[in-house]
């Protein structure tokens, strides 16, 4: 359109000049006067056109300058907003780093207290009369005593040097076999790196109260893993074994409760597990402390089930949400009667109604120690929702290198191949 403007204006100016020349010629001005008038008219028109064009250019330039100024103001406002946002992010980052540092400092102090108390117990043990010289006629007894003392020292060093590894075993949904939880186990390593199984060190660690220290270290490791899982998949939880001695320890538990209170957003992903016998014989202090954990939103699980005649009202009051029953033990409880399949411990209840009874009290059953596919068929007939055992995956270690990675343990465990082996339950 702008290309046609100049030719049209030029034609208009030429027409006006021609009309002016014709008027002069008709009024007797002659051809010379007409041509002069025509040239003068053209000059006047182009001069006027230049003035108008310049005025329009100035107006357009002013508009462009104003637009640039407006854009500059918008840019300045955006930069100020970005600066404010960066300052806010940096402030939050500093606050988060400070909070994490305080949490880690608390954990380190707790671990130092545990190791110090453990060392005092060992020194008392070594100074006790049981370690007095033994007559030469009892060489075998003295040899066993020295072996126990050496093993006890190995356990103490493993704890002091943080050679306590965390193992995770998947707990899957049935029949989909999708990993929903993990159960955690602790394993000690001696100075050569050899893994010590619980059956090897529990005989000397338990009398000295070191099992509590091992369980406490396991609790800290579980919290660390749950923190990492929470960044990727909050639907996956971890069962963490805890001893009644830890729950009843008035010097340790308040500090541990403070740490959990600072991480109560992880309550839905951390389930504390105790054995049936320990749960049934728990003292008032342990029961009260379990209630304090439940007030923070943490749940409980009961394993090592040896009696299916459970007090479900007590389980519900104690916020027990899971019970783990060994697959072999559970299937051995099944018996056929004229009225159908029942459980020996609950003869008045149909076997297939047992899971419905537990769910009525908010408790889910996990069939653990599942070793064979043939067990799955019977377990599914009982409407049990979860399974655990080497059939679904063996316990695998989570090393420091894995803990430092951003990927969750699920990626690490996915390549596990089931095989038979021991695990502390």
C-alpha positions as CSV (number, residue, x, y, z in Angstrom):
1,X,0.0,0.0,0.0
2,X,2.9,2.3,0.8
3,X,4.3,1.8,-2.7
4,X,1.1,3.2,-4.2
5,X,1.0,6.3,-1.9
6,X,3.9,8.2,-3.5
7,X,2.8,7.7,-7.2
8,X,-0.8,8.7,-6.3
9,X,0.4,11.8,-4.5
10,X,2.7,12.7,-7.3
11,X,-0.2,12.3,-9.8
12,X,-2.4,14.4,-7.6
13,X,0.2,17.2,-7.5
14,X,0.8,17.0,-11.2
15,X,-3.0,17.2,-11.8
16,X,-3.3,20.3,-9.6
17,X,-0.4,22.0,-11.3
18,X,-1.9,21.2,-14.7
19,X,-5.3,22.5,-13.7
20,X,-3.7,25.8,-12.5
21,X,-1.8,26.1,-15.8
22,X,-4.9,25.5,-17.9
23,X,-6.8,28.1,-15.9
24,X,-4.1,30.7,-16.6
25,X,-3.9,29.8,-20.3
26,X,-7.7,30.2,-20.7
27,X,-7.7,33.5,-19.0
28,X,-5.2,34.8,-21.5
29,X,-2.0,34.2,-19.7
30,X,-0.3,32.5,-22.6
31,X,1.7,29.2,-22.7
32,X,4.8,30.6,-21.0
33,X,2.8,31.8,-17.9
34,X,0.9,28.5,-17.9
35,X,4.1,26.4,-17.9
36,X,5.7,28.6,-15.2
37,X,2.5,28.3,-13.0
38,X,2.6,24.6,-13.5
39,X,6.2,24.3,-12.4
40,X,5.6,26.6,-9.5
41,X,2.6,24.6,-8.4
42,X,4.5,21.3,-8.5
43,X,7.3,22.8,-6.4
44,X,4.8,24.2,-3.9
45,X,3.0,20.8,-3.7
46,X,6.2,18.8,-3.2
47,X,7.4,21.3,-0.5
48,X,4.1,21.0,1.3
49,X,4.4,17.2,0.9
50,X,7.9,17.2,2.5
51,X,6.7,19.2,5.5
52,X,3.8,16.8,6.0
53,X,6.0,13.8,5.6
54,X,8.5,15.1,8.1
55,X,5.8,15.8,10.6
56,X,4.5,12.3,10.2
57,X,8.0,10.8,10.6
58,X,8.5,12.9,13.8
59,X,5.2,11.6,15.2
60,X,6.0,8.0,14.3
61,X,9.5,8.4,15.9
62,X,8.0,9.7,19.1
63,X,5.6,6.8,19.2
64,X,8.5,4.3,18.8
65,X,10.5,6.1,21.5
66,X,7.5,5.9,23.8
67,X,7.1,2.2,23.0
68,X,10.8,1.6,23.8
69,X,10.4,3.4,27.1
70,X,7.4,1.4,28.0
71,X,9.1,-1.9,27.1
72,X,12.1,-0.7,29.2
73,X,9.9,-0.1,32.2
74,X,8.3,-3.5,31.9
75,X,11.8,-5.1,31.7
76,X,12.9,-3.2,34.8
77,X,9.8,-4.4,36.6
78,X,10.5,-8.0,35.6
79,X,14.1,-7.7,36.6
80,X,13.1,-6.4,40.0
81,X,10.7,-9.3,40.4
82,X,13.4,-11.8,39.4
83,X,15.8,-10.2,41.9
84,X,13.2,-10.5,44.6
85,X,12.5,-14.1,43.7
86,X,16.2,-15.0,43.6
87,X,16.6,-13.4,47.0
88,X,13.7,-15.4,48.4
89,X,15.0,-18.7,46.9
90,X,18.4,-18.0,48.4
91,X,16.9,-17.3,51.8
92,X,14.9,-20.5,51.7
93,X,17.9,-22.4,50.6
94,X,20.0,-21.1,53.5
95,X,17.2,-21.8,55.9
96,X,16.8,-25.4,54.5
97,X,20.6,-25.9,54.6
98,X,20.6,-24.7,58.2
99,X,17.7,-27.0,59.2
100,X,19.3,-30.0,57.5
101,X,22.6,-29.2,59.2
102,X,20.8,-29.0,62.6
103,X,19.1,-32.4,61.9
104,X,22.3,-34.1,60.9
105,X,24.1,-32.6,63.9
106,X,21.3,-34.0,66.2
107,X,21.7,-37.4,64.5
108,X,25.5,-37.3,64.9
109,X,25.2,-36.4,68.6
110,X,22.7,-39.3,69.1
111,X,25.0,-41.7,67.4
112,X,28.0,-40.5,69.5
113,X,25.9,-41.0,72.7
114,X,25.0,-44.6,71.6
115,X,28.6,-45.5,70.8
116,X,29.9,-44.0,74.0
117,X,27.3,-45.9,76.1
118,X,28.2,-49.0,74.1
119,X,31.8,-48.6,74.9
120,X,31.1,-48.2,78.6
121,X,29.1,-51.4,78.6
122,X,31.9,-53.2,76.9
123,X,34.5,-51.9,79.4
124,X,32.2,-53.0,82.3
125,X,31.8,-56.4,80.7
126,X,35.6,-56.8,80.2
127,X,36.2,-55.8,83.9
128,X,33.5,-58.2,85.3
129,X,34.6,-61.3,87.2
130,X,33.3,-63.5,84.3
131,X,36.6,-62.5,82.5
132,X,38.8,-63.5,85.4
133,X,41.5,-66.1,84.7
134,X,40.2,-69.7,84.3
135,X,42.0,-72.7,85.6
136,X,44.2,-74.5,83.0
137,X,41.9,-77.6,83.2
138,X,39.1,-75.6,81.5
139,X,40.9,-74.7,78.3
140,X,37.8,-75.1,76.1
141,X,35.7,-72.8,78.3
142,X,38.5,-70.2,78.3
143,X,38.8,-70.5,74.5
144,X,35.1,-69.9,74.1
145,X,35.3,-66.9,76.5
146,X,38.1,-65.3,74.5
147,X,36.2,-65.9,71.3
148,X,33.1,-64.2,72.7
149,X,35.2,-61.3,73.9
150,X,36.8,-61.0,70.5
151,X,33.5,-61.1,68.8
152,X,32.1,-58.5,71.2
153,X,35.0,-56.2,70.4
154,X,34.4,-56.8,66.6
155,X,30.7,-55.8,67.1
156,X,31.7,-52.7,69.1
157,X,34.3,-51.6,66.4
158,X,31.7,-52.2,63.6
159,X,29.3,-49.9,65.4
160,X,32.0,-47.3,66.3
161,X,33.3,-47.3,62.7
162,X,29.8,-47.1,61.2
163,X,30.2,-50.5,59.5
164,X,26.5,-51.1,59.7
165,X,24.8,-51.7,56.4
166,X,21.2,-51.3,55.5
167,X,19.5,-54.1,53.5
168,X,16.1,-53.7,51.9
169,X,13.6,-56.4,50.8
170,X,10.6,-55.6,48.8
171,X,7.0,-56.1,50.0
172,X,4.7,-56.5,47.0
173,X,1.0,-56.2,46.3
174,X,-0.9,-59.4,45.4
175,X,-1.5,-60.6,42.8
176,X,0.1,-57.7,40.8
177,X,3.5,-58.1,42.6
178,X,4.1,-54.4,42.5
179,X,6.6,-53.1,45.1
180,X,4.6,-51.2,47.7
181,X,7.0,-51.2,50.7
182,X,10.4,-52.3,51.8
183,X,11.5,-54.0,55.0
184,X,14.9,-52.9,56.4
185,X,17.5,-55.2,57.9
186,X,20.9,-54.4,59.5
187,X,24.1,-56.2,58.8
188,X,27.5,-55.7,60.4
189,X,30.9,-55.9,58.7
190,X,34.2,-56.6,60.4
191,X,37.4,-54.8,59.6
192,X,38.1,-57.1,56.6
193,X,34.7,-56.3,55.1
194,X,33.2,-59.7,55.8
195,X,29.4,-59.5,56.4
196,X,28.4,-60.8,59.8
197,X,25.0,-62.4,60.0
198,X,22.7,-61.8,63.0
199,X,23.0,-65.4,64.1
200,X,26.7,-64.9,64.5
201,X,26.8,-61.7,66.7
202,X,23.4,-61.6,68.5
203,X,24.5,-64.2,71.1
204,X,27.1,-61.8,72.4
205,X,25.5,-58.4,71.5
206,X,22.1,-59.0,73.1
207,X,23.4,-59.6,76.7
208,X,25.4,-56.4,76.5
209,X,22.5,-54.3,75.2
210,X,24.3,-53.8,71.9
211,X,21.2,-55.0,69.9
212,X,19.5,-51.7,71.0
213,X,22.4,-49.7,69.6
214,X,22.2,-51.7,66.3
215,X,18.4,-51.1,66.1
216,X,18.9,-47.5,66.8
217,X,21.5,-47.1,64.0
218,X,19.0,-48.9,61.7
219,X,16.3,-46.4,62.7
220,X,18.6,-43.5,61.6
221,X,19.4,-45.2,58.3
222,X,15.7,-45.8,57.6
223,X,14.9,-42.1,58.2
224,X,17.6,-41.2,55.7
225,X,16.2,-43.7,53.1
226,X,12.7,-42.5,53.6
227,X,13.8,-38.9,53.1
228,X,15.3,-39.9,49.7
229,X,12.3,-41.9,48.7
230,X,10.0,-39.0,49.6
231,X,11.7,-37.0,46.8
232,X,10.7,-39.5,44.2
233,X,7.9,-41.8,45.3
234,X,6.0,-41.0,48.4
235,X,3.8,-44.0,48.0
236,X,6.6,-46.4,49.0
237,X,7.2,-47.0,52.7
238,X,9.8,-48.8,54.8
239,X,9.2,-51.2,57.7
240,X,11.9,-50.5,60.3
241,X,12.4,-53.0,63.1
242,X,12.5,-51.3,66.6
243,X,13.2,-53.1,69.9
244,X,11.0,-52.5,73.0
245,X,14.3,-51.7,74.8
246,X,14.6,-48.7,72.4
247,X,11.0,-47.6,72.9
248,X,11.4,-47.9,76.7
249,X,14.9,-46.1,76.8
250,X,14.1,-42.8,78.6
251,X,17.5,-41.3,77.7
252,X,17.4,-42.2,74.0
253,X,13.7,-42.0,73.1
254,X,13.1,-38.3,73.8
255,X,16.0,-37.3,71.4
256,X,14.7,-39.8,68.8
257,X,11.2,-38.4,69.2
258,X,12.4,-34.9,68.6
259,X,14.1,-36.0,65.4
260,X,10.9,-37.7,64.2
261,X,8.9,-34.7,65.1
262,X,11.1,-32.6,62.9
263,X,10.4,-35.1,60.1
264,X,6.8,-35.9,60.7
265,X,6.0,-35.3,57.1
266,X,7.6,-38.7,56.5
267,X,5.2,-40.4,59.0
268,X,3.2,-42.0,56.2
269,X,6.3,-43.7,54.8
270,X,7.9,-45.1,57.9
271,X,6.4,-48.0,59.7
272,X,7.9,-49.3,63.0
273,X,7.9,-53.1,63.4
274,X,8.0,-55.1,66.6
275,X,7.5,-58.8,67.3
276,X,4.3,-60.3,68.6
277,X,5.8,-61.5,71.9
278,X,7.5,-58.1,72.6
279,X,4.2,-56.3,71.7
280,X,2.1,-58.4,74.0
281,X,4.5,-58.0,76.9
282,X,5.3,-54.3,76.4
283,X,5.6,-52.2,79.5
284,X,3.8,-49.0,80.3
285,X,6.7,-46.8,79.2
286,X,7.1,-48.5,75.8
287,X,3.3,-48.4,75.3
288,X,3.2,-44.7,76.2
289,X,6.1,-43.9,73.8
290,X,4.4,-45.9,71.0
291,X,1.4,-43.6,71.6
292,X,3.6,-40.6,71.2
293,X,4.9,-41.9,67.9
294,X,1.3,-42.6,66.8
295,X,0.3,-39.0,67.7
296,X,2.9,-37.8,65.2
297,X,1.3,-40.0,62.5
298,X,3.7,-43.0,62.5
299,X,2.2,-46.5,62.1
300,X,3.2,-49.9,63.5
301,X,3.5,-53.5,62.3
302,X,3.6,-56.8,64.2
303,X,5.8,-59.6,62.9
304,X,7.0,-63.0,64.2
305,X,3.3,-64.0,64.6
306,X,2.9,-67.3,66.4
307,X,-0.7,-67.0,67.5
308,X,-3.5,-65.9,65.2
309,X,-5.9,-65.4,68.1
310,X,-5.1,-61.7,68.2
311,X,-6.6,-58.9,70.3
312,X,-7.7,-56.7,67.4
313,X,-9.1,-54.0,69.6
314,X,-5.6,-53.6,71.3
315,X,-4.0,-53.5,67.8
316,X,-6.4,-50.8,66.7
317,X,-5.8,-48.7,69.9
318,X,-2.1,-49.0,69.3
319,X,-2.3,-47.9,65.7
320,X,-1.0,-51.2,64.4
321,X,-1.8,-51.2,60.7
322,X,0.0,-54.4,59.5
323,X,0.6,-57.9,60.8
324,X,3.2,-60.1,59.1
325,X,2.4,-63.9,59.2
326,X,4.9,-66.5,57.9
327,X,3.5,-68.1,54.8
328,X,4.4,-71.6,55.9
329,X,2.9,-71.0,59.4
330,X,-0.3,-69.6,57.9
331,X,-0.8,-72.4,55.5
332,X,-0.1,-75.0,58.2
333,X,-3.0,-73.4,60.2
334,X,-5.5,-74.3,57.5
335,X,-7.6,-77.3,58.1
336,X,-10.6,-78.8,56.3
337,X,-13.9,-79.4,58.2
338,X,-17.4,-80.3,57.2
339,X,-18.2,-76.6,57.3
340,X,-15.3,-75.7,55.0
341,X,-11.7,-74.4,55.4
342,X,-10.9,-72.9,58.8
343,X,-7.8,-71.8,60.8
344,X,-6.8,-74.0,63.7
345,X,-6.4,-70.9,66.0
346,X,-9.8,-69.6,65.0
347,X,-12.1,-72.6,64.5
348,X,-15.2,-70.4,64.6
349,X,-14.1,-68.4,61.6
350,X,-13.9,-69.3,58.0
351,X,-10.4,-69.1,56.7
352,X,-11.3,-66.8,53.8
353,X,-12.9,-64.4,56.3
354,X,-9.8,-63.8,58.4
355,X,-8.5,-61.0,56.2
356,X,-11.9,-59.3,56.3
357,X,-11.8,-59.5,60.1
358,X,-8.4,-57.8,60.3
359,X,-9.5,-55.1,57.8
360,X,-12.5,-54.3,60.0
361,X,-10.0,-53.1,62.6
362,X,-7.8,-51.3,60.0
363,X,-5.1,-54.0,59.8
364,X,-3.7,-55.5,56.6
365,X,-2.1,-58.9,56.5
366,X,1.3,-59.4,54.9
367,X,2.3,-63.0,54.1
368,X,6.0,-63.1,54.7
369,X,8.8,-65.6,54.0
370,X,7.1,-66.6,50.7
371,X,9.4,-69.1,49.0
372,X,7.4,-70.9,46.4
373,X,4.9,-70.2,43.7
374,X,2.6,-73.0,45.0
375,X,2.1,-70.9,48.2
376,X,0.8,-68.0,46.2
377,X,-2.4,-69.8,45.1
378,X,-3.4,-70.6,48.7
379,X,-2.4,-67.1,49.9
380,X,-4.6,-65.5,47.3
381,X,-7.6,-67.7,48.2
382,X,-7.3,-66.1,51.7
383,X,-7.6,-62.6,50.1
384,X,-4.3,-61.5,51.5
385,X,-3.2,-58.2,49.8
386,X,0.6,-58.2,50.3
387,X,3.5,-60.7,50.2
388,X,7.1,-60.7,51.1
389,X,9.9,-63.2,50.7
390,X,12.7,-64.4,48.5
391,X,10.2,-65.3,45.8
392,X,9.7,-61.6,45.2
393,X,13.3,-60.4,45.9
394,X,16.0,-61.1,48.5
395,X,17.3,-58.4,50.8
396,X,19.9,-56.3,49.0
397,X,22.4,-53.9,50.6
398,X,22.1,-50.1,50.2
399,X,25.7,-48.9,50.2
400,X,26.9,-45.3,50.8
401,X,27.4,-44.9,47.1
402,X,23.8,-45.7,46.4
403,X,22.7,-43.4,49.3
404,X,24.5,-40.5,47.6
405,X,22.6,-41.0,44.4
406,X,19.3,-39.2,43.6
407,X,17.6,-42.3,42.3
408,X,15.5,-44.3,44.8
409,X,16.4,-47.7,46.1
410,X,13.6,-49.1,43.9
411,X,15.9,-48.8,40.9
412,X,18.7,-50.5,42.7
413,X,16.5,-53.4,43.8
414,X,14.8,-53.9,40.6
415,X,17.6,-56.1,39.3
416,X,17.5,-58.5,42.3
417,X,17.3,-62.2,41.6
418,X,15.5,-64.3,44.1
419,X,17.5,-66.9,46.0
420,X,17.4,-68.6,49.3
421,X,19.4,-67.1,52.2
422,X,19.2,-65.9,55.8
423,X,17.8,-62.5,56.9
424,X,17.1,-61.1,60.3
425,X,13.4,-60.7,60.6
